[in-house]
Amino acid sequence: AAAHTLVVGDTIHYYWAHKKPTDTAWELMHSTAPVDDPYDVTHDPHNPILTAGPKGAFDDTGVEYPFPFFNPHNGKYYMYYLGNNGLPLKQTGLLVRGEDFSTWRRVNDGPVIPIEYEYEKNGSSHPSVAIDGDTIHILYTGEGDGLGGEHHPYNNPVLCHATAPTSDPSNITKDPNNPLLLTCGQDWDQYGIRETEILKVG
């Protein structure tokens, strides 16, 4: 679920989340394919490449929704991801690549986009990234109290924005105008607005 990619040279790196059948916890996986045949997928023998954190951590029951990116500031690869502690609170963590694309380590013990405000009291996660100059722009999902009903009884997803300098991807500032996009109450979005992708045009 929730696959995102890096294309490096002639290789596509897929990062995705897998739910363990034994305890339903999510873990991060890595697969590759040649750019001229994206369907010729090989799963990383090191999978899972990241599992839940230690008991008491913000991600101690699951890690999912990986969004990897290249940081031109220092030539390193980073990855924002969703960490879950099973309450069902979801917050955003940050990883940095190690010696290869199978090896990632946590930059911080805690979340870099933590739950702080009413509109995200049940979640601040599902990150997507675009870099413009020396600024990292992040779109993420805030989850306030639920609207009830069959589909979202505990949360009300809204779209939020945050930024970080490329010199320090963990130093995140939330947009004071958050949430940027709310449900309009029509049938097609009555249960809230979730994550989207950032595209740079021109």
C-alpha positions in Angstrom: 0.0 0.0 0.0 1.0 3.7 -0.4 3.9 3.2 -2.8 6.2 6.0 -3.8 9.3 5.9 -5.9 12.8 7.2 -6.5 14.4 7.0 -9.9 18.1 6.8 -9.6 20.2 6.1 -12.8 18.5 3.3 -14.6 16.7 1.9 -11.5 13.3 2.6 -10.1 13.2 2.2 -6.3 9.7 1.5 -5.0 9.0 2.1 -1.3 5.7 0.8 0.0 4.0 -0.4 3.2 3.0 -4.0 4.1 0.7 -5.0 6.8 1.9 -8.0 8.8 -0.6 -10.8 9.0 0.3 -11.8 12.5 -0.3 -8.6 14.4 -1.6 -6.2 11.7 1.3 -3.8 12.2 2.6 -1.9 9.1 6.2 -2.1 8.0 8.2 -0.5 5.2 9.4 -2.5 2.1 11.7 -1.8 -0.8 11.5 -3.2 -4.4 13.3 -2.3 -7.6 12.7 -2.4 -11.4 14.6 -1.2 -14.4 13.4 2.1 -15.8 12.7 0.6 -19.2 10.4 -2.1 -17.6 8.7 -0.8 -14.5 6.7 -4.1 -14.2 9.9 -6.2 -13.8 9.9 -5.9 -10.0 12.5 -7.5 -7.7 11.7 -7.4 -4.0 14.6 -6.5 -1.7 16.0 -9.5 0.2 16.4 -7.2 3.2 12.6 -6.6 3.5 11.2 -5.3 5.7 13.7 -2.4 5.6 12.0 -0.6 8.6 9.7 -1.9 11.3 7.8 -0.3 14.2 9.8 1.5 16.8 10.4 0.4 20.4 7.5 0.3 22.9 6.4 3.9 23.8 7.7 5.4 20.6 5.3 7.5 18.4 5.6 4.7 15.8 5.6 1.6 18.0 2.7 -0.1 16.2 3.5 0.6 12.6 5.4 2.6 9.9 3.8 3.3 6.6 3.2 5.8 3.8 6.9 6.4 2.9 7.7 9.5 0.8 11.4 9.4 -0.3 13.2 12.4 -1.9 16.6 13.6 -2.9 17.9 16.7 -1.0 20.1 18.8 -3.3 21.5 20.7 -0.3 23.7 17.8 0.9 23.2 15.1 -1.8 21.5 12.8 0.7 18.2 10.9 0.4 15.5 11.4 3.0 12.1 9.9 3.6 9.1 11.3 5.5 6.8 8.5 6.8 3.7 7.9 8.8 4.3 6.5 12.3 1.4 5.0 14.2 1.0 4.3 17.9 -2.3 2.5 17.7 -4.6 4.9 19.4 -5.1 5.5 16.3 -2.8 8.5 16.4 -0.6 9.0 13.3 2.3 11.4 13.1 5.1 12.1 10.6 8.7 10.9 11.1 11.9 11.3 9.1 14.5 8.9 7.9 17.8 9.4 6.2 19.4 6.8 3.8 22.4 4.9 5.0 25.0 3.1 2.8 22.4 1.9 0.3 18.8 2.1 -0.7 17.9 -0.8 1.6 19.2 1.0 4.7 17.4 3.9 6.4 17.7 5.3 10.0 15.5 7.5 12.0 16.7 11.1 12.2 14.8 11.8 15.4 13.3 9.6 18.1 10.1 11.6 17.9 7.8 12.9 15.1 8.9 15.9 13.0 5.3 16.8 12.2 3.7 16.2 15.6 0.1 16.5 16.6 -0.4 20.0 18.0 -3.7 21.6 16.9 -7.4 20.8 17.0 -7.6 20.1 13.3 -4.9 17.4 13.7 -5.6 16.0 17.2 -6.0 12.5 15.8 -3.3 12.6 13.1 -0.7 14.7 11.3 0.6 12.4 8.6 0.5 11.1 5.0 3.3 13.4 3.8 4.1 14.4 0.2 7.0 16.6 -0.8 8.3 19.1 -3.4 11.5 21.1 -3.2 11.6 24.7 -4.5 15.0 26.3 -4.1 16.1 25.8 -0.5 12.7 25.1 0.8 11.0 21.7 1.3 7.2 22.0 0.9 5.2 19.3 2.6 1.5 18.5 2.2 0.1 16.4 4.9 -3.2 15.2 6.3 -4.6 16.6 9.5 -7.3 14.5 11.2 -9.6 16.3 13.7 -12.5 14.8 15.5 -14.8 12.6 13.4 -18.0 13.5 11.7 -19.6 10.2 12.5 -21.1 7.9 10.0 -20.0 4.6 8.5 -16.7 5.7 6.8 -14.9 8.2 9.2 -16.4 7.7 12.7 -13.3 9.0 14.5 -11.6 11.5 12.2 -12.2 14.4 9.9 -9.3 14.6 7.3 -8.2 18.0 6.1 -5.3 19.1 3.9 -2.4 20.9 5.5 1.0 22.5 4.5 4.3 22.8 6.2 7.9 23.8 5.2 11.4 23.0 6.2 14.8 24.3 5.0 16.8 21.8 2.8 19.6 22.4 5.3 17.5 20.7 8.0 14.6 18.6 6.9 13.6 17.9 10.5 13.1 21.6 11.3 9.5 21.9 10.2 7.2 25.0 10.4 3.5 24.5 9.9 1.6 27.0 7.8 -0.4 29.4 10.0 -3.2 29.2 7.4 -3.8 25.5 8.1 -5.9 23.7 7.3 -5.7 24.8 3.7 -8.5 22.7 2.4 -11.7 21.5 4.1 -14.5 19.3 3.0 -17.3 21.3 1.3 -19.9 18.9 2.6 -20.9 17.5 -0.8 -21.4 13.7 -1.3 -18.0 13.3 -2.9 -16.0 14.7 0.0 -18.4 14.5 2.9 -15.9 12.4 4.9 -12.9 14.7 4.6 -10.0 15.4 2.3 -6.9 13.2 2.5 -3.3 13.5 1.2 -2.5 14.6 -2.3 0.7 15.0 -4.4 2.6 18.2 -5.1 3.4 18.8 -8.8 5.7 21.5 -10.1 4.6 22.9 -13.4 6.8 25.0 -15.7 
